[in-house]
Amino acid sequence: MASAGDSLNMGVYWSLCISFMKQRRMGLNDFIHRLATNSYACKHSEVQSILNLSPPQDAELMNTNPSPPPSPSQQINLGPSSDPSAKPSDFHFLKVIGKGSFGKVLLARHRTDDQFYAVKVLQKKAILKKKEEKHIMSERNVLLKNVKHPFLVGLHYSFQTADKLYFVLDYINGGELFYHLQRERCFLEPRARFYAAEIASALGYLHSLNIVYRDLKPENILLDSQGHIILTDFGLCKENIEPNGTTSTFCGTPEYLAPEVLHKQPYDRTVDWWCLGAVLYEMLYGLPPFYSRNTAEMYDNILNKPLQLKPNISNSARHLLEGLLQKDRTKRLGCADDFVEIKNHVFFSPINWDDLNAKKITPPFNPNVTGPNDLRHFDPEFTDEPVPSSIGCSPDSALVTASIKEASEAFVGFSYAPEMDSYL
């Protein structure tokens, strides 16, 4: 029988979980801003080091006081691309199903063929204000390469108006892994293994294309209507990273930042295997491995605290977590032979990888959705929000100002559609 002390400890633990879940959707920019304005946290040496970042070469995510949008002459010409005739009025926008820093994701039905899509609508002004146009274009480029993998969300086509960008994506309505973890607290090991295997397969495929994902977390992992994993949100992907290549941008989500990222050291594709370890740990235990409500303490834990594993997991799971959550990236599982090392680990010995990629393995959990209109696995925080009237229409040309013209010129080459796309 559990003692009163045990019950109290469990109460504190789940209170911590609830607090964690409520704060998880905060973006890294917002997080850094809060950190920078917290005088107590700023006294911590690690926090001071992190806030004293020098601008990285490929992007600066931490700019809490952004300068005005760059002039067109400073913007990159992204080259020629298909220019489809698609437009917002082609869709009937039904529900808000997600939100981000630069816009919303909406459930939409195409008016011609009645197919359902998830349409990601981004505000150009917001992107330019935070100098994030490179990341948006990177997301588009990665989406174009995702057509051959079963566990990556697919892009049908993209288009733009004077003030907005539109991604027309696969509609996935089994819910975020985050949502299911929030409801169930943690998963049994076979279920966690299945999800980890499908995630690892997707990451391995991205790495084979010289893409580092960099932002693996339960919010970016969806379940489809059958219960298979679908990885989404490629805004922080870094392209053209060769097997031994590195990058140095400080980006990601605080709970999942690898030690080398916090140390502002060059990092490579093994950063994704650290994140896989953090997500697997969270699936098994309910919280990320080094989590603390005190952010400075959490960063210190990531950098210095030894990994602590409770005894309620198998030896193979323990060994895998120790390998993935190795603070020294040169000793981390996946360092020598990338995905091959992961899939050959004993923890995944029950997995037939060919069957996994062919979706022949029955998922351990079925979302049981009745159809596209079944939104039971979406957070009411999103679905209760009214669909903005401006989403489905283009602005009057007379109202297109010089600043909107500037925004349009920043995204030359964004629009894309397959040559034989039936919607164009």
Buried (B, 14 or more C-beta within 10 A) or exposed (E): EEEEEEEEEEEEEEEBBEEBBEEBEEEBBEBBBEBBEBEEBEEBEBBEBBBEBEEBEBBBBBBBEEEEBBEBEEBEEBEEBBBBEBBBEBBEBBBBBBBBBBBBBBBBBBEEEEBBBBBBBBBBBBBBBBBBBBBBBBBBBBBBBBEEBBBBBBBBBBBBBBBBBBBBBBBBBBBBBBBBBBEEEBBEBEBBBBBBBBBBBBBBBBBEBBBBBBBBBBBBBBBBBBBBBBBBBBBBBBBEBEEEEBBBBBBBBBBBBBBBBBBBEEBBBBBBBBBBBBBBBBBBBBBBBBBBEEBBBBBBBBBEBEBEBEEEBEEBBBBBBEBBBBBEBEEBBBBEEBBEBBBEBEBBEEBEBEEBBEBEBEBBBEBEBEEBEBBEBBBEEBBEEEBEEBBBEBBEEEEBEEBBEBBBBBBBBBBBBBEEBEBB
